[in-house]
Amino acid sequence: MTPQRENTVSRDDHVIVLFGATGDLARRMLLPGLFHLAKAGLLPARYRIIGSARSALTDDEFRQYAKDAVAEYGLAEPTGEAWREFANSLSFAAAQPTQPQPLLDVVAAAEKALGGQPRRLYHLAVPPVAFAPTIGMLADTDLARNARIIIEKPFGTDLASAHALNETIHATFDESQVFRIDHFLGKESVANILALRFANGLFEPIWNRDHISHIQIDVPETIGIEGRAGFFEQTGTFRDMIVTHLFQVLGLVAMEPPTSLAAKQLRDETTKVFEAMPPLNVTHVVRGQYRGYRDEPGVDAGSQTETFIAARVEVDNWRWSGVPFYLRTGKSLGQKRRMITLGLKQPPMRMFALDLGTGQAAPSNQLAIDFDDPGWIAARFLAKEPGAAMRLGEATMSFRYADSFCSQHALAGYERLILDAMLGDQSLFTRADGIERLWQVSARLLDNPPPVEPYTRGSWGPESIHRLISPHHWYLPDTP
């Protein structure tokens, strides 16, 4: 990851193939994101985008499909010369592992139109069961030559399946060609965690167990399972969110200072964090299920699939020994938020009364980071209230990215990560050994999960989450 990522354009000519091009992810994220990159001048001067799926579309039908997707979900309107140029780059090829010829023909035509030796980029926006057949097809047809590949989550469902998936990938692609994508890590505000930590003498010296009492990573969602019972019953919230997203954010929060911002150094340090995580203690995990989940179409009447998870995680190294990390995420909760909260320890001597007039003890100082783009950072502290008495009140200093920087050219998570994949920058992508280690850490919980506890839609989860975090308190919903 270079300091000038926003101004970096992929210079290599590219043929980009979107497998699953008619699916929900492509419609909501990938096609709008690619057009935004094109309009911002961040795609190479010469490129072609090929949509691929089992069902056949003509090129014109795919262009109209892409236009509708951009109009509905994109940041930029599909109009003018920018859209005409982008639309002209689009073509479509139906492809199945046993019938690859249509795709071969369209890729060959695209490369002939570009001339030279354009680089190939494949994005597997397909269900996990299609990963291995698709990769096998790329290997058998020589389409893997001079290529990089983006793999969508989930990266397995346990250690054995993750290891098998990595073996399948590595039979065709070297690890340097593989980009396991987590759109959380592409968020501008997540990348800014690195700047907050390592560019500021104000924060770097206190980022350790001597000053921090606990850390929360909290990603509640208001939506339910959105008709995805078939997927969700096989996956659950832990596999869907904790391993793929929240553990990755934990890695950035807890990592040691890298020797540089290059991909190898960054990923080495996050992997060291994962190595320092002991196996999850099942007694430090709360699994919840919102009332009414079992009434969803396709859900088993006795389902024990969790729609909510809260866990206490340890990082057993010199910097973080004894500091608990509390992770919480779930469906049908009170708000949709993306929060990291660092609780700071109390001063060793108290010269002020703890009672702020509320009958409750004063809260600890906190540094709160909202990483739901554009995001904000707030420091909560105590200050003297005006008047004759030495009476303390809560105060907040806040910084909001939207108020401080021009966000006109900001990139969404998928846009940033697609651009990084084209540039070959793996800084914000998960490495094979890192993901396997996380499944290893999770094995005890997966093998012997505690029963799910019910919670009400619109709440913050089962009541036992307060015992889990005691003597501390959840930052959400008590936000400034």
Secondary structure, DSSP 8 states (H G I E B T S, - for coil): --TTGGG----S-EEEEEETTTSHHIIIIIHHHHHHHHHTT-S-SSEEEEEE-SS---HHHHHHHHHHHHHHH-SS-S-HHHHHHHHHTEEE---BTTB-HHHHHHHHHHHHHH-S--EEEEEE-S-GGGHHHHHHHHHHTTTTTTEEEEE-S---SSHHHHHHHHHHHHTTS-GGGEEE--GGGG-HHHHHHHHHHHS-TTTGGG-STTTEEEEEEEEE-S---TT-HHHHHHHHHIIIIIIIIIHHHHHHHH----SSSSHHHHHHHHHHHHHT-----GGGEEEEEETTGGGSTT--TT----SEEEEEE---STTTTT--EEEEEESSBS----EEEEEE---SS--S-SB-SSSSB----EEEEE-STT-EEEEEEEEE-SSSS--EEEEEEEEEHHHHS--TT---HHHHHHHHHHHT--TTSB-HHHHHHHHHHHHHHHHS----EEE-TTBSS-TTHHHHHTTS---TT---
